[in-house]
Amino acid sequence: MDTLLSTAYFPNVQYMSKFLAGKVAIEKYETYPKQTYRNRCNILSANGVLPLSVPVQKNFHTLTKDIRIDYSEMWQRNHITALKSAYKNSAFYDYYFYKFEPFFVKKEIFLADLNEKILNALFSVLKIDADWSFTEDYVSAPEGFCDMRDSISPKPSRNKPDAAFTPKPYIQVFADRFDFVPNLSILDLLFNVGPESREYLESCVNLNL
């Protein structure tokens, strides 16, 4: 199944599974919406689900490709601190974290560029040879693609049923405190499952539709 997605910051498991299901196009020419996974991800902390957000400069009808990151807040340091606190005791934290640490040091100008580089790093770690591209214009009703630009959302009311994806439990670092929390950032999967993360993603994909 070919899928149209938004850009995303350390995407969740459902989002990453789409690169194993078919071609993917990532939207850059939409008017940037607020409160989405475009600039945030969810991790599991000792106190429960914790959102990490990349602040962006205020915009008025700005295209996603032109959204600039706001460095007046020390969000990079805060994200590093949150990830270390949440995952330092996970099985594969030391094995993977150094691969992503540069994203919390270098200051990319545009959000889309940061997300693209993170995505490429994830492809490398997960050994995914993805068939994907950015959109070249905005299309309200794309032909041949399942439009999930706004249906993979941190807002439960906006999430839509996805027959091509079935999350399955894995052992999370705070399993003694919380029931399994599905569909967190791919970082949660990597830090807990490690080299078997790709196989886990494959097991969640339903191609028999």
FENMO-V783589 format. One record per helix or strand of 3 or more residues. SS is the DSSP state (2 for helix, 1 for strand). FROM is the first residue (numbers start at 1). TO is the last residue. If there is no record, write none. Layout:
SS & FROM & TO
SS & FROM & TO
This chain:
1 & 3 & 5
2 & 13 & 20
1 & 24 & 26
1 & 40 & 45
1 & 48 & 53
2 & 64 & 66
2 & 75 & 87
2 & 93 & 104
2 & 111 & 126
1 & 132 & 134
2 & 156 & 158
2 & 186 & 204
